[in-house]
Each structure stands twice: as C-alpha cells, then as structure tokens.
Amino acid sequence: MSSDVDHQVCGMSLAIDVVGGKWKLHLMWVLGEGPQRFGNIRRLLAGVSEKVLTENLRHLEAAGVVRREIFPEIPPRVEYSLTPLGETLRDALAPLEAWGDRHRAVLV
C-alpha cells in the first residue's frame, strides 16, 4: 500500500509522517516550552547529533509545524518555535504524554 493511499484512509498516517522517528516528538516537547536556539535544543536532547537534529528540524519546518526565525544581528541568531499548526499538534500529543506518565511504572 503506498503512503498516498494510507493518507486517504487514515489521518493517523499523516500525523506519523510528521512526528515519526526517534527525535521529532522530543523536539515538539522542547519547542512547546517556547522558542529555542539550536544549541539549547541540542543540550536539552542529549544524544542527538547535530546532523540528525538539523534534519529533523528541517522536516518539521517543511511540514509547517516549526518556524525557523533568523534575526538580523551580528552574529545572526536563529530561533525555532512551534507554528499555530504545531501548537495544535502539541495539544493533540498531550494525551499521549499523559498516558506515558500514567503507565510509566509498567513501561519502564
């Protein structure tokens, strides 16, 4: 079954395309705290490489859930934040986080 067909059948496949993978959900959580600079995101997500973080941020930006803002300063400052669409996705993910917290003892 092609992914186009999946998208016609189930909205879940669209959502998984956006947040699937090891780091994207973590990125949504970090950016949900407010705008973040790349270096701070990297510190908060111990274990992610610069390359993987960059790829994941670009994917989320392309999906329209993350905004990359470049400030015209010397040196340039770049901040990442959730777009309004990203905020709605964060709201949709909140019950998943609550489920994980509720069942932490069984899952860990």
C-alpha positions in Angstrom: 0.0 0.0 0.0 1.5 3.4 -1.0 1.7 6.2 1.5 -0.7 8.3 -0.6 -3.3 5.6 -0.2 -2.5 5.4 3.6 -3.1 9.2 3.8 -6.5 8.8 2.1 -7.5 6.1 4.5 -6.3 7.3 7.9 -5.3 10.7 9.3 -3.0 8.8 11.7 -0.6 8.1 8.9 -0.3 11.8 8.1 0.4 12.6 11.8 3.0 9.8 12.0 4.7 11.2 8.9 5.1 14.5 10.7 6.2 13.2 14.2 7.5 9.7 13.5 11.1 8.9 14.4 13.2 9.0 17.5 13.6 12.8 17.9 10.6 14.6 16.4 8.3 14.0 19.4 11.1 15.1 21.7 11.6 18.3 19.6 7.9 19.0 19.8 8.1 18.8 23.6 11.2 21.1 23.8 9.7 23.6 21.4 6.4 23.5 23.4 8.3 25.3 26.2 8.9 28.3 23.9 11.3 29.5 21.2 14.7 27.8 21.4 18.1 28.3 19.8 19.8 25.3 18.1 22.5 24.9 20.8 20.0 24.9 23.6 17.8 22.3 21.8 21.0 20.1 21.4 21.8 20.5 25.1 18.2 19.5 26.1 18.2 16.5 23.8 21.3 14.7 25.0 22.4 12.1 22.4 21.2 13.7 19.2 23.8 14.6 16.7 23.9 18.0 15.0 23.2 16.4 11.6 20.1 14.5 12.9 18.8 17.5 14.8 19.2 19.7 11.7 17.4 17.1 9.5 14.5 16.7 12.0 14.1 20.5 12.4 14.0 20.9 8.6 11.4 18.1 8.3 9.2 19.7 11.0 9.6 23.1 9.3 8.7 21.6 5.9 5.6 20.1 7.5 4.6 23.5 8.7 4.7 22.8 12.5 8.0 24.5 13.2 9.1 28.0 12.4 12.8 29.0 11.9 13.3 32.7 12.5 16.6 34.4 11.7 17.3 37.6 13.5 19.4 40.2 11.6 22.1 40.5 14.2 25.8 40.1 14.2 26.3 37.2 14.6 22.9 36.0 13.3 20.6 34.5 15.9 18.3 31.7 14.8 15.3 30.6 16.9 13.0 27.7 16.4 9.4 27.7 17.6 6.1 26.0 17.0 3.7 27.5 14.5 0.0 27.7 15.2 -0.3 24.3 13.4 2.5 22.9 15.6 0.7 24.2 18.7 -2.4 22.2 17.7 -0.2 19.1 17.1 1.3 19.6 20.6 -2.2 19.7 22.1 -3.0 16.5 20.2 0.1 14.8 21.6 -0.6 15.9 25.2 -2.9 12.8 25.9 -0.1 10.5 24.6 2.3 12.1 27.1 -0.3 11.7 29.9 -0.7 8.1 29.0 3.0 7.5 29.2 3.2 9.3 32.6 0.3 7.2 33.9 1.8 3.9 32.8 5.5 4.7 33.5 5.9 2.0 36.2 4.7 -0.7 33.8 6.6 0.5 30.7 10.0 1.2 32.2 
